[in-house]
Amino acid sequence: MTPPPSGGDARSLVELDRALLWHPYSTIVDPPPVFAVTRADGVRIELADGTRLIDGMSSWWSVIHGYNHPRLNAAVEAQLASMAHVMFGGLTHEPAVRLAQRLVDITPAPLSTVFFSDSGSVAVEVALKMAIQYQAARGRPARQKLLTVRGGYHGDTFGAMSVCDPVTGMHTLFNAVLPAQVFAPRPACRFDGEWHESDIAETARLLAAHRDELAAVIIEPVVQGAGGMWFYHPQYLARLRELCDEHEVLLIADEIATGFGRTGRLFACEHAGISPDILCLGKALTGGYLTLAATLTTRVVAETISHGEPGVFMHGPTFMANALACSVALASIEVLLAQPWQSRIAAIERALAAGLAPCRDLPQVADVRTLGAIGVVELHRPVDMRALPPQFVARGVWVRPFGRLVYVMPAYIMDDADIATLTAAICEVVGSLR
Ligand SMILES: *Cc1c(COP(=O)(O)O)cnc(C)c1O
C-alpha cells in the first residue's frame, strides 16, 4: 500500500500524484513534471518549496480578480452559512435569481433567459440542444447540424468536440461517434487589420448550401482561444450575424473565454455591435472560484422551444445553479463592475504589448499579438511542453505554452512591474529556444 502524503512533503505528494492522477491532456506513463501548490494570493502562486510565481495564466482565463480575494471569499463563506446547494428541480434560491438578473442586465439585449450548468463544455452542449429543439419546434426537424469555423475550441464533450477544429480536436480518433458538422475556413483578416469582404465568402457559400440542415452557427467572437489564440476582424462577426438572419440559422456566441472584460469589452460580441441568439459563459463567471457556466438565450427562442415537442427543454444537471457558485459569481461581477475595468485592461494591454515587443525580432517568432488582457507569442515550431514550464518556474513565473503558442492572460489586478517580469521571462525563454 502507498502511504498517505506526509503534511507538506512536496516530493511524496508529487510522487503520489504521478501514481494516481490524470492531468489535463496528459499521459500517466512518464508524465511531464507537475508542481505542488500550497497557496495562492493575488497574482502569486506559492509552491511547496516556498517559490512564489507570478501567474500569467489566471488558471485558464478564470481568476480575473486574483487568488484569495477577500470579497469573493466572503461571498462563499456567507452563502455557506445558509446552504451550499439545493436541487434546482422545483426549487429556487436568491443567488440563482439575482445572478440571472445580473447576467441579463449586462449581456447584449435581447438575451433574457438563463440556463445554468456546471462547466463550459456543458454550456455548449446546452446551446447546441437549444438550437436543435428551436428548429424542430419551428417545424424544421432536419436542421440538426452546426456550422463553425476552423481553429475553434468549444470544449471536450462530444457535441462540443464536434465543433472544435477537426485536426486539433481529434476528430479522426472519435469519428464514429462524432456528428459531422460543416466547417468554414478560419477568418483570416486580423482584428486590427483591414477588412476584406472575401474573408466571409466561403462561409456565406456554405451557409447557403447547407441551410436546410443547419440549426445554428457556433463561434468564439473575435478571439479564438485554445484552438490557436487568433484575433480576427469584428466585421466577420457582423457579417455572420446578417447571414444567419438571412438563412434563419441561429447564432451561438461562445464567450466562455472572452466574457467579463478579457478582450477590452465586457463581452467580445460588443466589438462587432451584435447580439447572438444564444450566448455561452463560463471560466471567469465565478472569478475562478467554483465551476459554473451559463447559456443565455432570447425570449423568442425560449418560448419557441417551450411550445414545441416535448414541451420542455431537455437538460437538467444535478448541480444546476449551485448556490455557492452563484453567490461567488455575483460577487465577482460586482467586483469587476465596481472598478474602472476598461482602463485597467487597456493598461494591461499596453504593458503586454511593450513587454512582448522584443520577441518580434527573434528568429524563433512568427507573430506577436495582444488584445485586451491577452498576450500571444506565436512561434514557427511547436515548443517542448515538457521542458518549458520548468524554465518559466526557474524565472519566477507561471506560463503554460501549447503547440506553437506561448501566451498569457493575467488577472486584471496585475501591475506593470509584474507584467514586465512576466513578459521578460517569456522573451528570455523563447529567445533561448533552439
Ligand atoms: C474553456 C472553453 C470551453 C470549455 O469549458 P470547460 O469549462 O473547460 O468545459 C468552451 N469554449 C471555450 C471558448 C473555452 O475557452
The ligand as an SDF file (V2000), in Angstrom:
LIG
                    3D

 15 15  0  0  0  0  0  0  0  0999 V2000
  -12.6090   26.5160  -21.9610 C   0  0  0  0  0  0  0  0  0  0  0  0
  -13.5900   26.6830  -23.0440 C   0  0  0  0  0  0  0  0  0  0  0  0
  -14.6910   25.8040  -23.1770 C   0  0  0  0  0  0  0  0  0  0  0  0
  -14.8830   24.6060  -22.2880 C   0  0  0  0  0  0  0  0  0  0  0  0
  -15.0750   24.9610  -20.9430 O   0  0  0  0  0  0  0  0  0  0  0  0
  -14.8220   23.8580  -19.7970 P   0  0  0  0  0  0  0  0  0  0  0  0
  -15.2440   24.5650  -18.5470 O   0  0  0  0  0  0  0  0  0  0  0  0
  -13.3680   23.5310  -19.8310 O   0  0  0  0  0  0  0  0  0  0  0  0
  -15.6770   22.6870  -20.1010 O   0  0  0  0  0  0  0  0  0  0  0  0
  -15.5840   26.0500  -24.2040 C   0  0  0  0  0  0  0  0  0  0  0  0
  -15.4250   27.0830  -25.0430 N   0  0  0  0  0  0  0  0  0  0  0  0
  -14.4010   27.9430  -24.9290 C   0  0  0  0  0  0  0  0  0  0  0  0
  -14.2890   29.0910  -25.8810 C   0  0  0  0  0  0  0  0  0  0  0  0
  -13.4330   27.7670  -23.9420 C   0  0  0  0  0  0  0  0  0  0  0  0
  -12.3900   28.5980  -23.8600 O   0  0  0  0  0  0  0  0  0  0  0  0
  1  2  1  0
  2  3  1  0
  2 14  2  0
  3  4  1  0
  3 10  2  0
  4  5  1  0
  5  6  1  0
  6  7  2  0
  6  8  1  0
  6  9  1  0
 10 11  1  0
 11 12  2  0
 12 13  1  0
 12 14  1  0
 14 15  1  0
M  END
$$$$
